[in-house]
């Protein structure tokens, strides 16, 4: 399990399809991705996306997905461009190929989680949602980082959502990463 930008694009594309809008504010998109991951951790004990998360001044985000949405990585994976387009004014939009049938890296449980998060938070304005995530009673793992960013450890999120033994759960995820890496190495030879 390692960061998969195509899967991240599929999460954002599903959110956009649920919004029925042509575009979504990038801040709202990455905030919703974080909330999807957090909810999936609550329900299943692991995140949808395997990436670093950080506290930023406007709230918690998934960092690699944030970088992709903002065009801060290059070259952009073909699968990302197939589903999403960067638009003016910090907006991310759908392409014509972003049908639900093209969201094949998402499990049924992941899609249901994304739908539930959209149902709970999709109607909230970008900056109201950002403010909501900065409230300790809502997202206790977020800490104001000043002008920078501050890492949010997976174990910290797990503890905040009530996972019984966060260290053991993180160790199991790390074991899966090592197994995945071995399979990738075998496939590569």
Rosetta silent file (secondary structure, phi, psi, omega in degrees, C-alpha in Angstrom):
SEQUENCE: XXXXXXXXXXXXXXXXXXXXXXXXXXXXXXXXXXXXXXXXXXXXXXXXXXXXXXXXXXXXXXXXXXXXXXXXXXXXXXXXXXXXXXXXXXXXXXXXXXXXXXXXXXXXXXXXXXXXXXXXXXXXXXXXXXXXXXXXXXXXXXXXXXXXXXXXXXXXXXXXXXXXXXXXXXXXXXXXXXXXXXXXXXXXX
SCORE:     score description
SCORE:     0.000 S_00000001
   1 L     0.000  114.183  173.907    0.000    0.000    0.000 S_00000001
   2 L  -138.306  169.464 -176.873    1.563    3.255   -1.122 S_00000001
   3 L   -58.403  129.949  179.549    0.152    6.545   -2.336 S_00000001
   4 L  -120.851  102.337 -177.543   -1.786    6.037   -5.533 S_00000001
   5 H   -61.967  -27.065  178.755   -2.542    9.342   -7.280 S_00000001
   6 H   -69.530  -42.359  177.085   -5.051    7.640   -9.572 S_00000001
   7 H   -64.182  -39.669  177.142   -7.040    6.373   -6.594 S_00000001
   8 H   -61.053  -42.740  177.379   -6.840    9.847   -5.054 S_00000001
   9 H   -60.738  -37.274  179.222   -8.177   11.297   -8.313 S_00000001
  10 H   -67.771  -36.107  175.877  -11.033    8.794   -8.154 S_00000001
  11 H   -62.313  -48.477 -179.909  -11.922    9.920   -4.608 S_00000001
  12 H   -63.702  -41.458  179.334  -12.018   13.565   -5.747 S_00000001
  13 H   -61.903  -41.137  178.569  -13.942   12.612   -8.895 S_00000001
  14 H   -63.078  -42.443  176.868  -16.566   10.771   -6.830 S_00000001
  15 H   -60.318  -43.585  178.843  -16.958   13.849   -4.606 S_00000001
  16 H   -64.434  -40.093  178.160  -17.367   16.029   -7.681 S_00000001
  17 H   -63.826  -37.775  177.985  -19.942   13.655   -9.180 S_00000001
  18 H   -68.289  -31.036 -178.144  -21.892   13.780   -5.919 S_00000001
  19 H   -72.702  -20.161 -176.550  -21.744   17.578   -5.933 S_00000001
  20 L    58.168   22.057  177.639  -23.394   17.703   -9.367 S_00000001
  21 L  -107.999  159.877  177.573  -21.183   20.747  -10.000 S_00000001
  22 L   -77.151  -22.304 -178.022  -18.709   21.256  -12.779 S_00000001
  23 E  -152.934  161.004 -179.940  -16.019   22.241  -10.257 S_00000001
  24 E  -136.455  140.775  176.755  -15.230   22.261   -6.554 S_00000001
  25 E   -57.996  135.005 -176.295  -12.994   24.605   -4.593 S_00000001
  26 H   -59.709  -38.648  178.849   -9.603   22.919   -4.106 S_00000001
  27 H   -63.136  -44.008  179.509   -9.606   23.647   -0.356 S_00000001
  28 H   -65.808  -40.533 -179.866  -13.020   22.050    0.031 S_00000001
  29 H   -59.840  -48.735 -177.493  -11.963   19.073   -2.089 S_00000001
  30 H   -72.185  -29.095  174.913   -8.871   18.279   -0.007 S_00000001
  31 H   -65.988  -43.738  178.231  -10.769   18.880    3.231 S_00000001
  32 H   -65.276  -37.635  176.328  -13.429   16.394    2.125 S_00000001
  33 H   -60.152  -44.046  177.670  -10.739   13.874    1.119 S_00000001
  34 H   -59.948  -46.180 -178.953   -9.309   14.159    4.642 S_00000001
  35 H   -64.605  -34.282  175.306  -12.759   13.656    6.161 S_00000001
  36 H   -63.960  -46.849  177.647  -13.331   10.603    3.929 S_00000001
  37 H   -59.191  -45.270 -177.878  -10.064    9.080    5.086 S_00000001
  38 H   -62.071  -43.330  179.334  -10.888    9.867    8.712 S_00000001
  39 H   -66.424  -38.211  178.900  -14.348    8.292    8.437 S_00000001
  40 H   -66.924  -37.188  175.328  -12.915    5.192    6.748 S_00000001
  41 H   -61.948  -43.046  179.242  -10.379    4.888    9.571 S_00000001
  42 H   -58.786  -44.287 -174.943  -13.249    5.127   12.056 S_00000001
  43 H   -83.196  -38.192 -168.858  -15.199    2.345   10.318 S_00000001
  44 H  -120.759   -7.729  176.459  -12.456    0.070    8.974 S_00000001
  45 L    82.914    6.034  176.718   -9.271    0.901   10.878 S_00000001
  46 L  -150.611  158.991 -178.668   -7.293    2.099    7.857 S_00000001
  47 L   -82.756  163.135  172.598   -7.402    5.050    5.458 S_00000001
  48 L   -70.306  -43.492 -177.239   -8.642    5.064    1.873 S_00000001
  49 L  -113.146  137.172  179.443   -5.430    6.764    0.752 S_00000001
  50 L   -95.540   93.433 -178.794   -1.945    5.959    1.976 S_00000001
  51 L  -156.346  166.744  176.571   -0.356    9.375    2.297 S_00000001
  52 L   -74.700  145.817  176.226    0.861   11.900    4.828 S_00000001
  53 E  -118.885  147.107 -177.078   -1.669   14.188    6.415 S_00000001
  54 E  -139.307  153.923  167.652   -0.910   17.636    7.759 S_00000001
  55 E   -86.721  126.406  173.944   -2.416   20.483    9.723 S_00000001
  56 E  -120.270  166.889 -176.842   -2.438   23.619    7.611 S_00000001
  57 L   -54.424  -30.881 -179.400   -3.774   27.031    8.597 S_00000001
  58 L   -93.735    6.182  176.047   -7.140   26.274    6.914 S_00000001
  59 E   129.325 -174.515 -178.611   -7.486   22.791    8.484 S_00000001
  60 E   -82.332  144.550  178.906   -6.301   19.198    8.048 S_00000001
  61 E  -144.987  162.222  168.541   -5.537   17.822    4.586 S_00000001
  62 E   -87.259  117.822 -166.450   -4.057   14.847    2.756 S_00000001
  63 H   -69.936  -46.245 -178.448   -0.777   16.331    1.573 S_00000001
  64 H   -64.090  -40.122  178.039    0.024   14.406   -1.634 S_00000001
  65 H   -64.441  -40.685  175.234   -3.536   14.856   -2.899 S_00000001
  66 H   -57.475  -45.704 -179.989   -3.291   18.575   -2.086 S_00000001
  67 H   -63.409  -40.134  178.488   -0.074   18.785   -4.121 S_00000001
  68 H   -65.757  -45.840 -179.622   -1.690   17.008   -7.080 S_00000001
  69 H   -60.213  -37.688 -177.493   -4.779   19.211   -7.027 S_00000001
  70 L   -88.753    7.077  176.941   -2.598   22.310   -6.937 S_00000001
  71 L    67.220   28.229 -177.576   -0.331   21.106   -9.746 S_00000001
  72 L   -92.463    7.304  176.175    2.713   20.983   -7.468 S_00000001
  73 L  -124.632  154.155  177.460    3.899   17.619   -8.771 S_00000001
  74 L  -150.121  154.461  -16.858    5.046   16.716  -12.185 S_00000001
  75 L   -72.208  151.474 -179.198    4.426   15.056  -14.432 S_00000001
  76 L   -70.865  130.411  179.615    0.769   14.588  -13.585 S_00000001
  77 L   -57.755  143.196 -178.949   -0.252   10.927  -13.929 S_00000001
  78 H   -55.013  -42.929 -179.491   -2.345   10.163  -17.002 S_00000001
  79 H   -62.927  -30.381  176.926   -5.127    8.707  -14.866 S_00000001
  80 H   -66.919  -50.672 -178.888   -5.322   11.946  -12.884 S_00000001
  81 H   -65.401  -25.004  179.957   -5.697   14.050  -16.035 S_00000001
  82 H   -69.029  -29.750 -176.176   -8.239   11.558  -17.368 S_00000001
  83 H  -104.182  -36.251 -170.128  -10.596   12.316  -14.457 S_00000001
  84 E  -125.876  150.558  174.825   -9.752   15.785  -13.158 S_00000001
  85 E  -131.960  138.554  173.851   -8.814   19.172  -14.516 S_00000001
  86 E   -79.295  135.220 -177.915   -7.334   22.125  -12.693 S_00000001
  87 E  -122.685  170.958 -179.521   -9.421   25.207  -13.284 S_00000001
  88 L   -61.859  159.857  175.129   -9.044   28.904  -12.605 S_00000001
  89 L    60.203   38.632  175.235   -9.490   30.355   -9.123 S_00000001
  90 L    59.490   43.462  178.437   -8.271   27.281   -7.231 S_00000001
  91 E  -113.779  150.354  173.532  -11.003   25.004   -8.512 S_00000001
  92 E  -119.768  136.893 -175.758  -10.793   21.361   -9.531 S_00000001
  93 E  -126.896  169.961  177.570  -13.181   20.001  -12.135 S_00000001
  94 E   -90.601  149.783  169.497  -14.295   16.786  -13.755 S_00000001
  95 L   -95.087  176.939  179.187  -13.409   15.669  -17.234 S_00000001
  96 L   -69.052  -20.650 -176.683  -15.859   13.904  -19.536 S_00000001
  97 L   -89.762    9.346 -174.354  -14.318   10.539  -18.652 S_00000001
  98 L   -89.040   43.605  176.363  -15.121   10.792  -14.943 S_00000001
  99 L   -74.133  155.587  178.365  -18.058    8.380  -14.984 S_00000001
 100 H   -55.860  -30.284  179.922  -18.649    6.148  -11.968 S_00000001
 101 H   -66.017  -18.502  177.730  -17.586    3.189  -14.128 S_00000001
 102 H   -92.414    6.714  179.415  -14.076    4.706  -14.251 S_00000001
 103 L   -99.213   51.760 -169.957  -13.772    4.725  -10.451 S_00000001
 104 L   -79.737   -7.647  178.104  -12.524    1.148  -10.420 S_00000001
 105 L   -90.222   -6.958 -179.014   -9.890    1.493   -7.684 S_00000001
 106 L   -95.051  130.587  176.448  -12.507    2.319   -5.049 S_00000001
 107 L   -75.613  165.837  177.092  -14.130   -0.481   -3.083 S_00000001
 108 H   -58.612  -42.413  179.588  -17.850   -0.482   -2.345 S_00000001
 109 H   -63.853  -38.643  178.306  -17.063    0.405    1.298 S_00000001
 110 H   -66.509  -43.234  178.013  -14.895    3.324    0.175 S_00000001
 111 H   -62.405  -43.560  178.603  -17.619    4.622   -2.150 S_00000001
 112 H   -61.975  -37.988  177.772  -20.210    4.334    0.623 S_00000001
 113 H   -66.120  -45.095  178.437  -17.898    6.269    2.950 S_00000001
 114 H   -59.660  -43.694  178.970  -17.359    9.007    0.356 S_00000001
 115 H   -62.873  -41.051  179.585  -21.134    9.221   -0.158 S_00000001
 116 H   -66.193  -42.255  178.382  -21.728    9.446    3.609 S_00000001
 117 H   -64.594  -42.884  177.679  -19.115   12.184    4.034 S_00000001
 118 H   -61.227  -44.234  179.739  -20.598   14.115    1.109 S_00000001
 119 H   -59.393  -34.162 -178.790  -24.078   13.721    2.609 S_00000001
 120 H   -83.734  -37.880 -170.245  -22.866   15.143    5.913 S_00000001
 121 H  -119.481  -12.549 -173.176  -20.511   17.885    4.697 S_00000001
 122 L   -60.194  -30.889 -177.768  -21.076   18.503    0.987 S_00000001
 123 L   -79.227   -9.688 -175.300  -23.610   21.269    1.512 S_00000001
 124 L   -83.626  135.830  177.157  -21.260   23.274    3.749 S_00000001
 125 L   -57.402  149.266 -177.613  -19.426   26.274    2.287 S_00000001
 126 H   -48.883  -53.109 -172.533  -15.642   25.857    1.829 S_00000001
 127 H   -78.329  -28.273  172.983  -14.592   28.222    4.589 S_00000001
 128 H   -66.829  -38.844  177.527  -17.301   27.154    7.032 S_00000001
 129 H   -65.905  -42.744  177.532  -16.103   23.566    6.547 S_00000001
 130 H   -59.158  -44.397  178.153  -12.492   24.659    7.088 S_00000001
 131 H   -63.355  -39.508  179.044  -13.527   26.397   10.328 S_00000001
 132 H   -59.610  -40.810 -177.899  -15.469   23.303   11.431 S_00000001
 133 H   -71.453  -15.339 -179.583  -12.344   21.145   11.019 S_00000001
 134 L   -89.579   -0.561  179.131  -10.374   23.543   13.210 S_00000001
 135 L   -87.912  125.503 -177.064  -12.607   22.954   16.227 S_00000001
 136 L   -56.204  -33.857 -179.838  -11.044   20.555   18.762 S_00000001
 137 L   -70.748  -18.460  179.228  -14.418   18.947   19.482 S_00000001
 138 L   -96.767  -51.028 -177.146  -14.703   18.029   15.783 S_00000001
 139 L  -131.879   81.250 -174.762  -11.126   17.209   14.710 S_00000001
 140 L   -65.323  -19.348 -178.964   -8.966   16.976   17.846 S_00000001
 141 L   -78.021  -15.674  179.033   -5.870   15.914   15.887 S_00000001
 142 L   -76.446  133.155  175.575   -5.688   19.255   14.033 S_00000001
 143 L  -129.238  136.265 -179.325   -3.287   21.760   15.597 S_00000001
 144 L   -60.338  123.313 -175.175   -2.794   25.304   14.363 S_00000001
 145 L   -95.822    6.585 -172.938    0.549   25.229   12.520 S_00000001
 146 L    72.697 -139.246 -178.626    1.163   28.967   12.206 S_00000001
 147 L   -85.865   -0.422 -174.679    2.263   29.869    8.680 S_00000001
 148 L  -108.328 -143.184  172.209    3.632   26.393    7.980 S_00000001
 149 E  -141.631  157.547 -177.730    2.213   22.910    8.261 S_00000001
 150 E  -131.578  130.527 -179.843    2.421   20.278   10.966 S_00000001
 151 E   -60.659  144.552  170.446    2.294   16.506   10.387 S_00000001
 152 E  -114.833  111.830 -178.352   -0.741   14.577   11.596 S_00000001
 153 L   -73.330  144.797  177.800    0.325   11.022   12.346 S_00000001
 154 H   -56.257  -40.735  179.183   -1.982    8.186   11.366 S_00000001
 155 H   -61.827  -33.538  178.833   -1.782    6.882   14.944 S_00000001
 156 H   -67.827  -41.641  176.560   -2.995   10.280   16.199 S_00000001
 157 H   -63.799  -45.470 -179.391   -6.035   10.125   13.928 S_00000001
 158 H   -58.898  -42.892  178.286   -6.698    6.547   15.003 S_00000001
 159 H   -62.999  -43.087 -178.327   -6.540    7.538   18.643 S_00000001
 160 H   -63.376  -32.798 -178.032   -8.863   10.502   18.027 S_00000001
 161 H   -94.010    0.989  172.850  -11.499    8.300   16.348 S_00000001
 162 L    93.737   19.254  174.359  -11.327    5.603   19.021 S_00000001
 163 L   -65.663  131.305 -170.657   -9.242    2.836   17.438 S_00000001
 164 L   -59.152  -50.536 -179.174   -8.387    0.560   20.361 S_00000001
 165 L  -129.515   85.045 -175.802   -4.639    0.106   19.803 S_00000001
 166 H   -57.552  -38.543 -179.033   -3.399    2.705   17.273 S_00000001
 167 H   -63.675  -43.213  178.973    0.235    1.573   17.449 S_00000001
 168 H   -66.538  -40.779  178.722   -0.713   -2.026   16.650 S_00000001
 169 H   -63.591  -41.816  178.012   -3.055   -0.906   13.839 S_00000001
 170 H   -65.500  -36.823  177.518   -0.290    1.242   12.312 S_00000001
 171 H   -64.024  -40.652  177.789    2.115   -1.677   12.557 S_00000001
 172 H   -64.057  -40.177  177.508   -0.341   -3.891   10.663 S_00000001
 173 H   -64.378  -41.368  178.098   -0.653   -1.242    7.941 S_00000001
 174 H   -64.181  -38.774  175.517    3.136   -1.026    7.724 S_00000001
 175 H   -59.802  -43.018  178.103    3.323   -4.831    7.403 S_00000001
 176 H   -63.119  -37.976  176.983    0.879   -4.618    4.487 S_00000001
 177 H   -60.573  -43.660  179.984    3.041   -1.925    2.864 S_00000001
 178 H   -64.283  -40.872  178.548    6.068   -4.231    3.057 S_00000001
 179 H   -64.555  -45.428  177.227    4.096   -7.121    1.560 S_00000001
 180 H   -58.583  -42.084 -179.993    2.821   -4.867   -1.249 S_00000001
 181 H   -63.483  -38.532  176.812    6.372   -3.689   -1.925 S_00000001
 182 H   -63.418  -44.374  178.377    7.547   -7.295   -2.184 S_00000001
 183 H   -63.389  -40.019  177.676    4.808   -8.112   -4.683 S_00000001
 184 H   -63.012  -39.744  178.652    5.671   -4.996   -6.697 S_00000001
 185 H   -64.972  -42.022  178.939    9.316   -6.065   -6.735 S_00000001
 186 H   -63.944  -43.964  179.130    8.361   -9.566   -7.903 S_00000001
 187 H   -62.874  -31.823 -176.983    6.112   -8.142  -10.650 S_00000001
 188 H   -75.238  -13.024 -178.331    8.925   -5.866  -11.772 S_00000001
 189 L  -101.127    0.000    0.000   11.314   -8.746  -12.486 S_00000001
